[in-house]
Amino acid sequence: MDRKVRNTVRRTGRLTKRRRSAGGNEVIRNKVAQVPTVVPPLEQSKGLQQRVFLYIQLNEMTKLPETGNPLELHLYHPKNTLQKMQERYTTDTIIYQHEFNLKKPVFAMGVMQDDIEDMNTFSDQPLLISLYQRIPRRRKGGSGKGKSRKQGRTSSSWEISQIITDASESKENVLKERSSKRSSERDGEEAGEEGEGGTFSEERLELLSRGHCDLLQLFQRRRFISDITIYLYPEYRSKKINDKITTCSVWHMYSILPILKNFNFTNLAFLTLESIYNVPENLHLKSAELGLSVSFRSTKPEESNGAFRVIPLCTYSGFISQIISDQNTIIVWENIKRDLHLNMNFSFNQMETNSRVKLPKLFRMLLWEQDVDFQIHKIDPVSDLALINNSLHRFVLNEEMRKILEQAVVHNDYELLLQLYQETPTNVLYEGVLNPSIFGYPGVNYCRFACRLNPVFKPSIKLSLPRDTLVMGPMFCTFKICFFQPICERNEPLDQYNESLLKRAKLRRCFDMEFLKEDETDGDVLLELYRAFDDLITDTIEFIIKRDVQDINDRKEFFCCQLSNICNLVLKICGCDFNIRMPTKTNIEFREMLTHMYKELMDRIEGVFTACCWKNNCDSTQNQDQEEHGLNRMMNEMRLVSNTGQRDLAIHMYDEIDHSTTNRIVFDFVTLLNSVENLQFEQAARYFTKPRTTDWSGYYFTLLLQLYINYMMDLRSTDEEVSSTAKSNMIESLRQFADKNRMESEIWILLYCYYKEYNYLPGMELTRWKFQNLTKIAPRALNFTPTSLYELYLPVDFEMKSSSTTMNTQFYPVFKLFARLGAYAFAEVIFSEIEQCFTEAEAYLIRTTLKILQRQIDDKFQIIKMPTDNSVYGKLKRCYQLHINGSVEYSRGRCDEALKYFQELLSVVDPMDIVLFKLSFLRLGQLALQRKQYELAEKAFNICLPTRRKNFTANYGMGLTLYHLNRLEDAIPYLSRCTEVDIFIPDVWGYLATINLRLSRNKTALECWKVAKLYPEVSISKSVYAELDKIQYSDVHLLVDDDGNPAEKMTKMDFIPL
């Protein structure tokens, strides 16, 4: 009878504790116990299971606190009854101080062999060991010599539960700084009673320190035997640290039989709730009453009743309203925190796991909910409050459970439902959903999610909220899921880890295997630091050149700011790179390390300066004359000539540029770009047959182009097997390239678009996770190339709709990058994702331009003419349609129709917009010249003439037009300007010789002809000889005079008869 009463009281005490800590509903604890039901139950026949006992024996206690009262050790596990090995059955789990060195008593804990439920129970709930001092009954204010109560020596687990209950009653006072001594005295006063000698304080227990033991290590195929050291940590409140001491206890644990016999566990799942942000003020006031439940919910309703199946997984409680930067970064066991630790501010070390929250990376590498603006920039970690939890659940999976979970994740059958409730899980206030599909991607075992929490019931009446609440973003929580091994591949048994003392501790923490290295020496961190360093040096160099700074004192405020920035960067680089490569112990070694760092960084600065010299034609100089002598200008002229139908002249210009260029690195790269843009992939592939330098800023783009070239060559292959697998091979190559260049957002965005094309949700989630966390990292700049063909057609960016999401705006620059590179197939697949962000007319223009550049315009292509208005934008849109539609007709050889579009464009274009349609006007001039419509050609070329003299294409066309109009004197200036473009064009000199010959300037004509024939291997075009053939010999004087110099007058004697 005594045993029954004791057991009943013990259960009542535990229920009281759970009810108060979990919000008044003991059902929560039952849900946590149902961990294995997170997936559909396995249909397997269970034989008779055997109970295996784990024996626990105290071996040694050291560094005990010095108190005047007797000490006690209490063992506790919330889900398993500990039995003391003695003749009489008892549930007491106390070791008294006089027994500390006796290696007794021994406790037994029963575990079912090969039982997944017990495995999850012990995995998520460690064994708790607490050290108390027993303060005897004494008179208030006296010496404490009062008689102790008779029941003091027979204290049981019911007494511990009462202590836990007392702790829960003082939960709302957690944030107040109170010493444990004053708290103990107050508790004693409340429990005091009147006696004959005065008022007495009742006997009580005071917690001194506490620790825990991870019981997952028990589960192995060998019988378990080990000496385990458990540290008991004190609570740190207002007492001095010197008054506290950490006690070391050594326990001997063993089992007669192995706990695993015919069973393996292959994976572990770590679920961590970190914090909730953007929380309304009213929730902060009741943070102690809040909890968060996590459940699996089916994505499709059941056929029977249309409801969504919900499978409870776990719950979290014990939120603390705290300033974000003041939080304790220790991740704690949720079950220990809930059951025994309510004063968390003082006892994190008693229930800590091996995981931490990294405050500097609090909002980095989060998988944000798509198309939701959380307004992270408005969150100030130094001043803003959040609901802090930082608690962990750990679950065990076997191979069958892993397969079921893999299938559910890959096929998107289930999602995780997060519900924030008050007091009971049925009283849901907010809820959100996160999709775990990312774990269906090969190699992914880790992800931190940012899940928006929406109110379940929206108030019908608009409440008056504080101003700060109105400007906050949506409320969201950060939730981390980590599997010990990726669930989408065969897992190795983990029970073998428990058989090794060195590997055993690995099961207490989950590391990302591949995609996110938590080590501070990670290469991605270094890459980001060095990229920031390069950008800072580049900005400084450009500022000096553009502002023509001759002395630092001229711009002292700028250089002071830059000096501070570079100091911060150098310190980080020193800590993350050089101090790890060259660790130092003495001042001399440290000085040597700084010397090496100085040399390497100076070499790097020199390389950055050289790179700036390469792109001097783009953005590192304002000197107009120097820009006109650049490689890019000459390549631009060559491409304009080629795109206006003068192929032979363009080939000759390219040869001249090739022979005159000294910077072979940039020239070869520009040639590669030109070949890709003109779809000459076999020619472009030759670039990679020669060894190339990798130490320059364009090397990354060459690798990207190589991937595209291989894809297009495979796609055009005559081998059907190669062409049919071209896209799949390209996606795999792209995935590998992205892994090697993890800091480049454009690769992840491109990969996302291809995954979305095949509706591959795990790949979409992974790539979105990657590129959305790279928004603050500056992309690589492609600013040392000539104007691309895409920019010749559409030189101005269209403005995206206001409804465009942040992700859409991140896609558009990537689309333009691939369009500039000539990777039109890549650009097309990206544009398909953002096409809805533009008007119908703008989307038509972009789509059509890509088809023109890929030579996909055939006779079946339908030209669209959209209505326009008379507004400024309407007129510009009309011009763009004429420009692109004319180019469509030009690309498929309908030159007469193209001429009509270009001619109409000429008549309606605003003078301020002429530069946007330069290609169309040059084509119009060339078509008119071929059709001998010289007046129209003159108008077209005249409108293209720039303010600068050095523009070959327009000047050459204008010169020829005026020549054919027989305005020879007017033609000479334009043709003369063509000789100033640093490219030798014999035709220009040929036409100048012809004009001077027709003007009877024989000497000038002869000099021009000599220049035209300066290089005999360079032939003059047939059109020049045709013009010479038109000249009548009788009209030409054979005398070469000084072209009209009055000092030379002809006399009769000057003629020598033949």
RAFEN-V126403 format. One record per helix or strand of 2 or more residues. SS is the DSSP state (hx for helix, st for strand). FROM is the first residue (numbers start at 0). TO is the last residue. If there is no record, write none. Layout:
ss = {SS/SS}
from = {FROM/FROM}
to = {TO/TO}
//
This chain:
ss = {hx/hx/hx/st/st/st/st/hx/st/hx/st/st/hx/hx/hx/hx/st/st/st/hx/st/hx/st/st/hx/hx/st/st/st/hx/st/hx/hx/hx/st/hx/st/hx/st/hx/st/st/hx/st/st/hx/st/hx/hx/hx/hx/hx/hx/hx/hx/hx/hx/hx/hx/hx/hx/hx/hx/hx/hx/hx/hx/hx/hx/hx/hx/hx/hx/hx/hx/hx/hx}
from = {1/26/34/50/69/81/93/96/105/115/126/137/149/156/170/179/192/197/203/214/224/240/246/266/280/286/289/309/319/323/329/333/343/347/351/358/365/375/384/398/413/427/435/445/453/466/475/494/500/522/551/586/623/630/646/663/680/698/719/725/744/760/788/805/823/839/871/894/910/933/951/967/985/1001/1021/1032/1051}
to = {20/32/37/61/75/83/95/98/111/123/134/138/153/168/172/189/194/200/212/217/233/242/254/276/284/288/297/316/322/325/332/339/345/349/355/360/367/377/396/409/421/433/439/451/454/470/482/497/507/545/580/613/627/642/659/676/688/714/723/739/756/770/792/820/836/852/890/907/929/943/963/979/997/1011/1028/1034/1053}
//
